[in-house]
Amino acid sequence: MRALNFSVWKGSNATLIFSPLGRLRGVTINMKKKRRARTSRWLHKWFGLVFSLFFVLWAVSGIVLNHRKTFSPYDLSRDQLPADYRYENWNHSAVRGAEVLRGDSSLIYGNIGLWLATKNFTKFAMFNEGFPDGIDNKKISSVLNTNTGSLFAGTHFGLFEFDSKNKKWTKIFLPVKEERIVDLVKKGDTLAVMTRSFLLFGLVNTHASNWQQVTLPPPEGFLNKTTLFKTLWIIHSGEIYGIAGKLIIDFVGIVFILLAITGVIYFFMPGILKRRKCKQKSLKKHARLNRWSLKWHNKLGIWLVAILIINVTAGMFLRPPLLIAIANTKVDKIKYSHLDNPNHWFDKLRGLLYDEELDRWIIGTNDGLYYSDDVFSSALKSYAVQPPVSIMGINVFEQLDRGAYLVGSFSGLFRWIPEAGYVENYITGSREVNLNPSGPPIGQEVVAGYLKDNMGREYYFDYDRGALPLNNARPFIPMPPGIKKQPMSLWNVMLEVHTARFFKFLFGDFYILFIPLFGIFSLTILITGLVVWIKVYWRKRKR
């Protein structure tokens, strides 16, 4: 017998089988493809609806975070925020340190601004006159009393000197674009000002008007690399290409908002149209809005899907637990980007000390602790043994005695004698310290500040628990009502929203999983949306 030659036609959703005479003899429906298409549509539709509000929150908060100086004058009362954000016992980085003025007077400073403390920290008076409006403009990283009549304060937005005649702070011009001050040190008649990228020297008695800018040399044996964390950070914020990159990411944020709004409109509009039709009401405007929403939802989503996916993926790794996997990974710098800077220490400097007895400058950075014995004429030298320092940066950096220093961060508080290779937990007195640089970014003691009162009693300030005594049993003075009422900057509120810490009052400690889970759901929404669009597009082309 001669075999019959059946012909087969394969379509996207079905396979048709024809006999030699051209008759249809069988149909095979591709149910697997249908199910995949239906699943993609369902995931995109319902995940998009559930997370639409969060897309708007993340986009708005991201735009605010990209322009800190612009939004610095705006504050929110802590009474309007969840209870976790109220000041209690000097918590939430209220205090970074204190600078002795004379007698029993000191300036206590930190996120609360500057307050004049008298009678050994029992009476307080506000000392912020002259700073711009907004608590963000009053956040102080360092205060220096020169004992020669000059008083300086370093803030997030520049260097200020106190005008004793007019009783207010006045800003000092610095010949650098980036003015975020991290530390102030006096050596003889010279004032050393450290920003996050540069070191500047000026003469104290001439109001530091003639500045010498120093670009610190790279360390011995340095590799021209950066952390993967920093790379993903500037990709996510757009800072990778400066202000132009930030504006692009701002536009991406606006796109996320539009995708959320148009998606919600398209979700509910069929039902609205159906009800209006039953009531015999006009459909014209609503139908036009529905078509407009679908059109721009598709266009914006497809045109920008690649950058949306990159932005979401980068953001997922900037918070624990995924942060732990990349925190200490080094990668090559992206050519021609913000990272590809001839200054090795660009945005890496975090603290400065001068040890007069050793005639040595000690520099705290994101890459570790270094020193220079020749006023930065040669490569910086790294210490062989170093205390743990959180990736969040140094908050306490002081000299205890000759060759001994106090180093505090969100990894804890440590007494450090580098020449002896000695590191001690200053809070517990234990020598059992994990010196692994790849350890967790946050320790058991989340140290935000430290001070010593006029009686020699020491206190450290835990970010969550507030003021706690060190080497003594006396509690620190209760937080006065006037200081407790200091507001929270809009920028910081948006940071809490963007990092999901804001939702801790709803989810408890599980909030830490919110960012990676939201990232996964966001990628699912974007990818399934792309799949659905491709199927519809190819179907239209075949027609």
Phi, psi and omega per residue, in radians:
M1 nan 2.534 3.134
R2 -1.574 2.327 -3.111
A3 -1.190 2.473 3.106
L4 -1.439 2.349 -3.134
N5 -1.663 1.688 3.087
F6 -1.432 2.500 3.074
S7 -1.789 2.598 -3.083
V8 -2.205 2.343 3.056
W9 -2.083 2.162 -3.105
K10 -1.876 2.166 3.053
G11 -1.870 -3.111 -3.113
S12 -1.243 -0.542 -3.086
N13 -2.055 -0.110 -3.090
A14 -2.686 2.757 3.039
T15 -2.118 2.183 -3.123
L16 -1.846 2.366 -3.118
I17 -2.009 2.170 -3.107
F18 -2.006 2.540 3.073
S19 -1.361 2.961 3.111
P20 -1.017 -0.407 -3.139
L21 -1.568 0.056 3.086
G22 1.568 0.119 3.138
R23 -1.485 2.490 3.112
L24 -1.264 2.095 -3.086
R25 -1.946 -0.171 -3.140
G26 -3.033 2.633 3.109
V27 -2.302 2.248 3.077
T28 -2.050 1.967 3.136
I29 -1.438 2.282 3.125
N30 -1.418 1.435 -3.064
M31 -1.176 -0.528 -3.116
K32 -1.121 -0.747 3.115
K33 -1.165 -0.662 3.124
K34 -1.109 -0.744 -3.133
R35 -1.142 -0.695 3.110
R36 -1.089 -0.762 3.138
A37 -1.121 -0.737 -3.135
R38 -1.150 -0.708 3.131
T39 -1.128 -0.762 3.124
S40 -1.049 -0.768 3.140
R41 -1.119 -0.741 -3.113
W42 -1.131 -0.792 3.140
L43 -1.089 -0.784 -3.124
H44 -1.110 -0.709 -3.080
K45 -1.200 -0.906 -3.012
W46 -1.440 -0.689 3.062
F47 -1.106 -0.705 3.130
G48 -1.075 -0.714 3.129
L49 -1.167 -0.828 -3.091
V50 -1.080 -0.676 -3.037
F51 -1.757 0.140 -3.099
S52 -1.053 -0.730 3.136
L53 -1.118 -0.682 -3.133
F54 -1.198 -0.590 3.052
F55 -1.026 -0.766 -3.131
V56 -1.145 -0.780 3.139
L57 -1.063 -0.787 -3.108
W58 -1.189 -0.644 -3.124
A59 -1.214 -0.819 -3.135
V60 -1.100 -0.809 -3.141
S61 -1.113 -0.660 3.120
G62 -1.107 -0.686 3.121
I63 -1.133 -0.745 3.113
V64 -1.111 -0.741 -3.135
L65 -1.084 -0.515 -3.115
N66 -1.297 -0.205 -3.048
H67 -2.388 1.121 -3.024
R68 -1.068 -0.790 -3.084
K69 -1.122 -0.658 3.139
T70 -1.070 -0.694 -3.068
F71 -1.696 0.075 -3.074
S72 -1.078 -0.481 -3.141
P73 -1.292 -0.148 -2.984
Y74 -1.778 2.345 -3.090
D75 -2.242 2.877 2.982
L76 -2.237 2.445 3.078
S77 -1.172 2.394 3.123
R78 -1.170 -0.359 3.081
D79 -1.182 -0.376 3.128
Q80 -1.532 -0.064 -3.087
L81 -1.863 2.886 3.075
P82 -0.949 2.686 -3.053
A83 -0.985 -0.483 3.141
D84 -1.040 -0.342 -3.059
Y85 -1.744 0.143 3.064
R86 -1.413 2.549 3.047
Y87 -1.298 2.235 3.035
E88 -2.482 2.119 3.082
N89 1.036 0.646 3.031
W90 1.141 0.648 3.138
N91 -1.534 -2.979 3.101
H92 0.966 0.743 3.123
S93 1.011 0.521 3.097
A94 -0.998 -0.681 -3.084
V95 -2.143 2.286 3.012
R96 -1.817 -0.595 -3.139
G97 -3.082 -2.992 3.106
A98 -2.539 2.531 3.121
E99 -2.096 2.155 -3.135
V100 -1.233 2.350 3.095
L101 -1.751 -1.226 3.106
R102 -2.791 2.619 3.127
G103 0.960 -2.171 3.131
D104 -1.799 0.362 3.140
S105 -1.722 2.390 3.096
S106 -2.507 2.778 3.002
L107 -1.827 2.061 3.078
I108 -1.699 2.384 -2.984
Y109 -2.532 2.845 3.142
G110 2.737 -2.458 3.140
N111 -1.231 -0.251 3.117
I112 -1.490 -0.044 -3.048
G113 1.588 -2.569 -3.133
L114 -1.999 2.305 3.110
W115 -2.324 2.353 3.094
L116 -1.451 2.026 -3.133
A117 -1.801 2.231 3.106
T118 -2.189 2.998 -3.112
K119 0.903 0.853 3.101
N120 0.946 0.962 3.060
F121 1.084 0.696 3.045
T122 -2.000 -0.318 3.071
K123 -2.214 2.465 -3.057
F124 -2.321 2.477 3.053
A125 -2.395 2.424 -3.122
M126 -1.081 2.482 -3.067
F127 -2.368 0.754 -3.003
N128 -1.927 0.133 -3.083
E129 -1.058 2.233 3.122
G130 1.888 -0.399 3.069
F131 -1.277 2.606 3.097
P132 -1.060 2.855 3.132
D133 -1.101 2.639 3.100
G134 1.753 2.307 -3.111
I135 -1.120 -0.452 3.120
D136 -1.115 -0.542 3.107
N137 -1.365 -0.145 -3.112
K138 -1.916 0.073 3.104
K139 -1.274 2.157 -2.994
I140 -1.925 2.263 3.114
S141 -1.697 -0.476 -3.099
S142 -2.774 2.493 3.058
V143 -2.243 2.440 -3.123
L144 -2.338 2.093 3.007
N145 -1.751 1.998 -3.023
T146 -1.382 -0.185 -3.080
N147 1.143 0.221 3.080
T148 -2.160 0.338 3.105
G149 1.746 -0.040 -3.136
S150 -1.918 2.457 3.135
L151 -2.333 2.159 -3.071
F152 -2.104 2.644 3.077
A153 -2.397 2.300 3.077
G154 -1.759 2.255 -3.099
T155 -2.119 -3.131 3.075
H156 -1.168 -0.345 -3.029
F157 -2.190 0.419 3.023
G158 2.435 -3.137 -3.127
L159 -1.780 2.345 3.133
F160 -2.188 2.568 3.047
E161 -2.100 2.469 -3.118
F162 -1.441 2.178 3.098
D163 -1.560 1.753 -3.043
S164 -1.171 -0.447 3.141
K165 -1.242 -0.808 -3.115
N166 -1.677 0.001 3.082
K167 0.993 0.821 3.094
K168 -2.705 2.847 3.132
W169 -1.515 2.419 3.084
T170 -2.178 2.466 -3.090
K171 -1.380 2.484 3.103
I172 -1.857 2.309 3.127
F173 -1.216 2.312 3.045
L174 -2.049 2.402 -3.089
P175 -1.410 0.741 3.100
V176 -2.373 2.594 -3.123
K177 -1.284 -0.670 -3.105
E178 -1.641 1.992 -2.962
E179 -1.929 0.263 -3.126
R180 -1.296 1.944 -3.072
I181 -1.465 2.325 3.102
V182 -1.934 -0.426 -3.141
D183 -2.836 2.686 3.074
L184 -2.276 2.335 -3.128
V185 -2.435 2.456 3.082
K186 -1.907 2.291 3.048
K187 -2.265 1.864 -3.070
G188 1.091 -2.181 3.112
D189 -1.730 0.279 -3.110
T190 -1.870 2.363 3.050
L191 -1.783 2.150 3.068
A192 -1.777 2.173 -3.132
V193 -2.042 2.104 3.119
M194 -1.855 2.152 2.955
T195 -1.676 -3.044 -3.129
R196 -1.299 -0.090 -3.117
S197 -2.300 -0.428 -3.015
F198 -2.362 2.878 3.009
L199 -2.092 2.313 3.138
L200 -2.153 2.449 3.089
F201 -2.033 2.348 3.075
G202 -2.526 2.818 3.126
L203 -1.479 2.218 -3.070
V204 -1.075 -0.828 -3.006
N205 -1.276 -0.189 3.052
T206 -1.835 0.436 -3.134
H207 1.005 0.533 3.041
A208 0.878 0.779 -3.089
S209 -1.471 -0.460 -3.122
N210 -1.823 1.800 -3.010
W211 -1.732 2.431 2.982
Q212 -1.912 2.003 -3.113
Q213 -1.538 2.272 -3.120
V214 -2.058 2.177 2.975
T215 -1.647 1.963 -3.051
L216 -1.097 2.440 3.108
P217 -1.205 2.691 3.092
P218 -1.176 2.859 -3.128
P219 -1.326 2.915 3.075
E220 -1.093 2.367 3.077
G221 1.109 0.479 -3.078
F222 -1.239 2.628 3.019
L223 -1.906 2.386 -3.095
N224 -1.352 1.147 -3.127
K225 -2.218 2.969 3.066
T226 -2.395 3.022 3.134
T227 -1.394 2.606 3.054
L228 -1.096 -0.591 3.100
F229 -1.015 -0.845 -3.127
K230 -1.134 -0.682 3.127
T231 -1.071 -0.839 3.137
L232 -1.159 -0.592 3.131
W233 -1.042 -0.889 -3.066
I234 -1.330 -0.390 3.006
I235 -1.192 -0.789 -3.093
H236 -1.134 -0.670 -3.109
S237 -1.498 -0.299 -3.069
G238 1.553 -0.094 -3.116
E239 -1.117 -0.188 3.130
I240 -0.960 -0.524 3.088
Y241 -2.155 0.694 3.040
G242 1.124 -2.599 -3.077
I243 -1.121 -0.581 3.112
A244 -1.103 -0.749 3.108
G245 -1.126 -0.688 3.103
K246 -1.085 -0.719 3.136
L247 -1.139 -0.617 3.078
I248 -1.108 -0.769 3.128
I249 -1.199 -0.574 3.015
D250 -1.028 -0.750 3.107
F251 -1.103 -0.689 3.086
V252 -1.068 -0.696 3.082
G253 -1.068 -0.740 3.096
I254 -1.104 -0.667 3.106
V255 -1.093 -0.754 3.090
F256 -1.017 -0.731 3.124
I257 -1.098 -0.798 -3.137
L258 -1.137 -0.692 3.097
L259 -1.076 -0.715 3.129
A260 -1.143 -0.792 -3.096
I261 -1.180 -0.833 -3.122
T262 -1.164 -0.584 3.096
G263 -1.138 -0.746 3.113
V264 -1.140 -0.736 3.104
I265 -1.022 -0.835 -3.109
Y266 -1.159 -0.512 3.124
F267 -1.178 -0.794 -3.024
F268 -1.604 -0.347 -3.006
M269 -1.096 -0.701 3.116
P270 -0.968 -0.725 3.109
G271 -1.157 -0.692 3.121
I272 -1.120 -0.774 3.131
L273 -1.085 -0.697 -3.128
K274 -1.130 -0.745 3.137
R275 -1.175 -0.707 3.119
R276 -1.144 -0.635 3.124
K277 -1.138 -0.721 3.120
C278 -1.118 -0.564 3.128
K279 -1.570 0.083 3.115
Q280 1.018 0.703 3.071
K281 -1.691 2.840 -3.118
S282 -1.113 2.395 -3.132
L283 -1.887 -0.110 -2.933
K284 -1.028 -0.932 -3.084
K285 -1.148 -0.728 -3.117
H286 -1.188 -0.674 3.113
A287 -1.160 -0.658 3.112
R288 -1.142 -0.755 3.105
L289 -1.090 -0.672 3.124
N290 -1.107 -0.772 3.131
R291 -1.157 -0.723 3.129
W292 -1.089 -0.766 -3.127
S293 -1.081 -0.808 -3.136
L294 -1.124 -0.738 -3.112
K295 -1.030 -0.895 -3.068
W296 -1.381 -0.443 3.027
H297 -1.088 -0.770 3.135
N298 -1.228 -0.809 -3.062
K299 -1.118 -0.875 -3.116
L300 -1.146 -0.703 -3.135
G301 -1.119 -0.752 -3.093
I302 -1.317 -0.746 -3.119
W303 -1.089 -0.628 -2.996
L304 -2.003 0.244 -3.046
V305 -1.048 -0.625 -3.105
A306 -1.138 -0.837 -3.112
I307 -1.227 -0.530 3.081
L308 -1.142 -0.750 -3.140
I309 -1.147 -0.750 3.131
I310 -1.083 -0.781 -3.109
N311 -1.108 -0.762 3.135
V312 -1.133 -0.791 -3.110
T313 -1.088 -0.754 3.118
A314 -1.088 -0.741 -3.112
G315 -1.125 -0.564 -3.127
M316 -1.047 -0.555 -3.038
F317 -1.615 0.093 -3.109
L318 -1.644 0.005 3.114
R319 -2.315 2.629 3.025
P320 -1.063 2.640 0.105
P321 -1.516 -0.265 -3.088
L322 -1.158 -0.465 3.115
L323 -1.006 -0.657 -3.094
I324 -1.033 -0.577 -3.087
A325 -1.246 -0.394 -3.030
I326 -2.100 -0.115 -2.945
A327 -0.931 -0.680 -3.048
N328 -1.934 0.230 3.122
T329 -1.399 2.255 3.126
K330 -1.745 2.433 3.129
V331 -2.387 2.854 3.070
D332 -1.164 2.584 3.090
K333 -1.269 2.464 3.124
I334 -1.266 2.140 -3.092
K335 -1.043 2.495 3.073
Y336 1.068 0.363 3.123
S337 -1.857 3.123 3.096
H338 -1.006 -0.518 -3.137
L339 -1.334 -0.456 -3.072
D340 -1.394 1.222 -3.015
N341 -1.990 2.381 -3.136
P342 -1.122 -0.368 3.087
N343 -1.433 1.891 -3.096
H344 -1.033 -0.506 -3.040
W345 -1.706 0.331 -3.123
F346 -1.039 2.091 3.102
D347 1.098 0.450 -3.111
K348 -2.041 -0.229 -3.041
L349 -1.384 2.386 -3.051
R350 -2.351 -0.258 -3.127
G351 -2.918 2.723 -3.079
L352 -2.510 2.380 3.045
L353 -2.361 2.593 2.970
Y354 -2.161 2.072 3.096
D355 -1.637 1.854 -3.031
E356 -1.144 -0.693 -3.100
E357 -1.153 -0.635 3.127
L358 -1.597 -0.127 -3.034
D359 0.880 0.945 -3.014
R360 -2.338 2.361 2.996
W361 -1.655 2.316 3.123
I362 -2.066 2.281 -3.017
I363 -2.101 2.201 3.048
G364 -1.685 2.250 -3.081
T365 -2.359 3.037 3.047
N366 -1.194 -0.331 -3.115
D367 -1.721 0.020 -3.128
G368 2.247 -2.931 -3.085
L369 -1.905 2.333 -3.065
Y370 -2.336 2.928 3.103
Y371 -2.511 2.791 3.086
S372 -2.413 2.262 3.104
D373 -1.821 0.047 -3.097
D374 -2.270 0.571 3.103
V375 0.953 0.791 2.994
F376 1.156 0.493 3.112
S377 -1.408 -0.411 3.137
S378 -2.260 3.113 -3.086
A379 -0.979 2.465 3.101
L380 -1.200 2.546 -3.120
K381 -1.836 2.420 -3.129
S382 -1.625 2.511 3.058
Y383 -1.377 2.414 -3.114
A384 -1.175 -0.692 3.133
V385 -2.040 2.198 -3.089
Q386 -2.336 2.605 3.071
P387 -1.296 2.763 3.079
P388 -1.112 2.363 3.070
V389 -2.302 2.199 -3.116
S390 -1.119 2.632 3.063
I391 -1.098 -0.300 3.118
M392 -1.274 -0.254 3.074
G393 1.937 2.952 -3.120
I394 -1.459 2.317 3.077
N395 -1.943 -0.427 3.116
V396 -2.250 2.207 -3.119
F397 -2.620 1.607 -3.034
E398 -2.407 2.722 3.061
Q399 -1.615 2.285 3.112
L400 -1.570 -0.882 3.064
D401 -2.753 -2.946 -3.048
R402 -1.040 2.062 3.084
G403 1.275 0.116 3.136
A404 -2.115 2.371 -3.028
Y405 -2.336 2.762 3.098
L406 -1.962 2.122 -3.086
V407 -2.163 2.108 -3.112
G408 -2.257 2.481 3.099
S409 -2.748 -2.985 3.091
F410 -1.209 -0.001 3.048
S411 -1.671 -0.075 3.130
G412 2.233 -2.997 -3.123
L413 -2.205 2.213 -2.978
F414 -2.340 2.442 2.946
R415 -1.570 2.250 -2.965
W416 -2.293 2.146 3.034
I417 -2.056 1.596 -2.996
P418 -1.074 -0.646 -3.095
E419 -1.143 -0.443 -3.142
A420 -1.758 0.000 -3.095
G421 1.093 0.625 -3.000
Y422 -1.901 2.230 3.049
V423 -2.331 2.257 -3.107
E424 -2.302 2.412 3.011
N425 -1.189 1.947 -3.014
Y426 -1.238 -0.336 -3.114
I427 -1.485 -0.775 -3.086
T428 -1.728 -0.315 -3.070
G429 1.394 0.092 -3.084
S430 -1.405 2.494 3.031
R431 -1.567 -0.111 -3.139
E432 -1.423 1.521 -3.085
V433 -2.079 2.281 3.093
N434 -1.356 1.874 -3.095
L435 -1.622 0.173 3.132
N436 -1.195 2.043 -3.122
P437 -1.156 -0.244 3.124
S438 -1.642 0.278 -3.141
G439 -1.239 3.110 -3.106
P440 -1.108 2.567 -3.093
P441 -1.273 -0.229 -3.130
I442 -2.279 2.258 -3.126
G443 -1.694 -2.976 3.117
Q444 -1.229 -0.609 3.045
E445 -1.844 1.980 -3.095
V446 -1.651 1.505 -2.963
V447 -1.436 2.105 3.135
A448 -1.872 -0.291 -3.119
G449 -2.985 3.054 -3.085
Y450 -2.781 2.541 2.996
L451 -2.691 2.812 3.052
K452 -2.166 2.217 -3.104
D453 -1.420 -3.089 -3.043
N454 -1.223 -0.241 3.102
M455 -1.677 0.069 -3.141
G456 1.480 0.083 3.103
R457 -1.347 2.381 -3.096
E458 -1.832 2.564 3.093
Y459 -2.445 2.488 2.978
Y460 -2.052 2.747 -3.040
F461 -2.051 1.867 3.093
D462 -1.382 2.426 -3.066
Y463 -0.993 -0.718 -3.083
D464 -1.594 -0.757 -3.012
R465 -1.586 -0.276 3.104
G466 1.478 -2.593 -3.025
A467 -1.276 2.227 3.140
L468 -2.334 2.397 -3.088
P469 -1.261 2.576 3.075
L470 -2.125 2.215 3.077
N471 1.030 0.386 3.030
N472 -2.785 2.908 -3.058
A473 -1.863 -0.039 -3.061
R474 -1.465 2.174 3.100
P475 -1.139 2.687 3.069
F476 -1.271 2.775 -3.093
I477 -1.008 2.401 3.083
P478 -1.014 2.637 -3.084
M479 -1.249 2.092 3.132
P480 -1.087 2.588 -3.123
P481 -0.980 -0.658 -3.125
G482 -1.110 -0.596 3.115
I483 -1.377 -0.655 3.138
K484 -1.073 -0.455 -3.092
K485 -1.515 0.051 3.083
Q486 -1.045 2.339 -3.032
P487 -1.326 3.119 3.056
M488 -1.960 2.350 -3.094
S489 -1.179 2.590 3.095
L490 -1.000 -0.666 -3.128
W491 -1.071 -0.757 -3.131
N492 -1.206 -0.623 3.065
V493 -1.082 -0.751 3.127
M494 -1.168 -0.555 3.065
L495 -1.135 -0.729 3.115
E496 -1.104 -0.685 3.095
V497 -1.161 -0.808 -3.054
H498 -1.151 -0.552 3.133
T499 -1.604 -0.022 3.121
A500 1.292 0.020 3.080
R501 -1.090 -0.475 -3.125
F502 -1.021 -0.504 -3.044
F503 -1.611 0.228 3.126
K504 -1.097 -0.559 -3.136
F505 -1.160 -0.328 3.100
L506 -1.648 -0.747 -2.983
F507 -1.898 -0.065 -3.091
G508 1.143 -2.560 -3.113
D509 -1.196 -0.214 3.106
F510 -1.250 -0.145 3.113
Y511 -1.012 -0.458 -3.083
I512 -1.101 -0.386 3.137
L513 -1.536 -0.111 -3.020
F514 -1.114 -0.792 -3.082
I515 -1.112 -0.887 3.113
P516 -1.097 -0.663 3.122
L517 -1.185 -0.755 3.102
F518 -1.092 -0.648 3.083
G519 -1.089 -0.754 3.130
I520 -1.110 -0.787 3.138
F521 -1.132 -0.673 3.130
S522 -1.118 -0.772 3.095
L523 -1.092 -0.671 3.101
T524 -1.075 -0.767 3.136
I525 -1.087 -0.788 -3.102
L526 -1.171 -0.768 -3.088
I527 -1.228 -0.748 3.121
T528 -1.166 -0.603 3.063
G529 -1.089 -0.708 3.093
L530 -1.121 -0.741 3.135
V531 -1.078 -0.811 -3.136
V532 -1.075 -0.762 -3.116
W533 -1.112 -0.748 -3.133
I534 -1.052 -0.751 -3.137
K535 -1.102 -0.769 3.126
V536 -1.155 -0.714 -3.111
Y537 -1.098 -0.815 -3.118
W538 -1.205 -0.553 3.083
R539 -1.130 -0.723 3.123
K540 -1.155 -0.669 -3.140
R541 -1.125 -0.670 -3.131
K542 -1.178 -0.524 3.096
R543 -1.255 nan nan
